[in-house]
Amino acid sequence: MSDGAAVAQPRSATELFVAFNALALQGFGGVLPVAQRELVDQRGWLTREQFAQALSVGQVLPGPNIVNLALMIGDRFFGWRGAFAAMAGLLAAPLVIVLALAIFYARVAAEPMVAGAIRGMGAVAAGLVLAMAVKLAPTLRTNPLPLALCALACVATWLLVGLLRAPMALTVLGLGGAMVAFAWWWLGRPPRAS
């Protein structure tokens, strides 16, 4: 992550643990929108651009995006201790809650009201992710790649995964690899004379 503008910093690995624990407990249905609000807007540990960069890297790495993000942010501030503290804070309390809910859900899963509630939570989670995307969209202005190409890559991803049901791994390797190669070429070319 590039440093960009100066931002606040957590005082200790314990503060990282507490912060990630708090955001994990707020993020039912999806932690990423809560993480963006908490880490950028409330705590000021990252700028929106830094959050978008870290999220971009976290999305192409194996594993859950939010865990990858927690590891990168923890490492940024306190090395491996910070990475461990952020990840532990993110996973500890939710693990206990999810295990308890799984036991409860096994007993009530057949109830129509429960099935409806689960569908409703899915819609809320999709809305939260969409809201985060809209909030982070202004960071695209600082992207050095052509905006039209980025939009084309988004549409192509949506077509491949959303409509054609192409496997996510193949889409990331194929389309993602092509975009990385293009970015490498685009950023390495000599600047045009004005």
N, C-alpha and C positions, 0 to 999 in steps of 0.2 A: 504494500500500500504506500502510495506516495504521501508525503507529509502535508503538502498544501498549506492551508491556513492553520495557525496555532489553535489547538483545542485543549480543553481541560484534560486532566489525567486522574485515574483512580489513585488513591493514596496507598493502597496495599492490595495484595492478592485476595485478602479477606473481603475487601470492598467489591472486588470483581465477583467473587463467589456470591455475595449477597445480592448484587445487582442482577446477575444472570439468574439467580434463584427467583427473585421478584418478577423478572420479566417472563420466566417460564411459567410461573403460577398465574400470570395474567393472560397467557396466550392459548387459551382453549380454542382449538380449531386452526391454529397457526400462530407461531411465535414470531415470524419475520416482521409483520407489521408492527407488533409491539416492540420488537428489538429496534426497529428504525426510530420509532417515537422516543423510546427510552434512551438509547445510546447517542442519538443525534440531537433531538429536540430538547430533552430534559437534562441529560447529564453533560452533553457537549463533548463527549469523548472522541467523536468523529464528526467530520463534516459530511454533508449529503454525498459529496463526490467520493470521499473515502469509503463511506458505507456502500455505495453502489459498486465501487471497485472490488471491495472485499466480498460482497455478495456475488459478483460476477465470477470471481475465482472459486468461491465456495460452491457455486452451482455446477461447475464442471469437474470438481473433485468427487471421488466416490464418497458416499455417505450422505447423511442428511445435511441440507444446506445450513441450517441453524447451528448444528454442531461444528461444522467446518468454520463458520463465521466466529463462533465462540473461541475455538482454538486459535484462529488467526489474531483476534483482538486480544485475547489473553497473552499470547506470545509477544505481540507488539509492545505491551506495557511491562511485562514481568518475565519474559522468556518462558521456559517450560513450566515453571511454577504457576505463572499466570494462565497459561493454556490449560493446565490441569484444574486450577481453581474455577475458571470460567466454565469449563465443560462439566465439572462436578456440580457447580451451582445450577447449571441448566438442566441436569439430568436427575439429581438426587430426589427432591420432593416429588416431581412429576412421576418418577418411577413408582414410588409408593402409592400415589393416587391412582395411577393407571392400573396397577395390580388389583387394588381394592375395587375399582370400577369394573374391571374385567370379571371378577368374581360375582359382583352384583348383576352385571349385564347378562351373564350366563343364565341367571334365574329369571330375568324378565324380558329377554330378547323377543319372545313370541308375541308380546303385547303390541297391538296396533299403534297405541299411543307412543310407545317407545320407538317404533320404526319411523313414525312421523317426525318425532323429535330429532332423530339422527339425520333424516333428510334435511330438516330445517337448519341444523348445525352446519351441514355441508354447504348450504347456500350462504350462510353467514361467513364461513371461512373463505369461500370464493370471493365474496365482496371485500373482505379485508385485504386479500392479496391484490385485487384490482385497485383498491384505494392506495395501497403502497406503491403500485406501479405508476399510478397517476402522480403521486407525490414525488417520486424519483425521476419522472420524465424530464424535468428541467435540466438534470445533470447531463442529458444527451447533448446539450449545446456545447459542452467542453470536449466532447468526443472528437478526436482528430479525423476519424473516418467519415466519408460522405454520409449524410443523414439518409439519403435515398437508399443507399446500400444497406444501412442498418435496418431501415423499414422493410426492405425486401427480404432480408434474413429473418426478421420477425414473422412476416407473412408466410414465408417458406416453412418455417418451423411449425407454425400453427397448422398449415396445410398437411405437412408430413405427419405430425403427431396427433393433431386434433381430428382431422378428417380422414386421412388415409390410414391411421392407426399404425404408423411405422414404429418400430421399437425405439425407445428413447436412446438406448446406447448407440445404435447405428446412426441416429440423427445427430447426436453429439459428436460422434467420431467423423461422420461424413460432412455434414453442413458446418459443424463447429470447426473441424479441421480445415475446411476450405476457407472459412472466415479468418482463422488464425493465420493461415498462409497469406491471404490477401492483406491482412493488417501488417504482417511482417514486411511484405513488399512495399505497401503504401507508406509506412513510416520510415523505411530505409531509403526511399528514393531521394535524389537530390532536390532541394527546394527550387521552385520556379523563380526565374528572374522577373521582377516587377517592371 
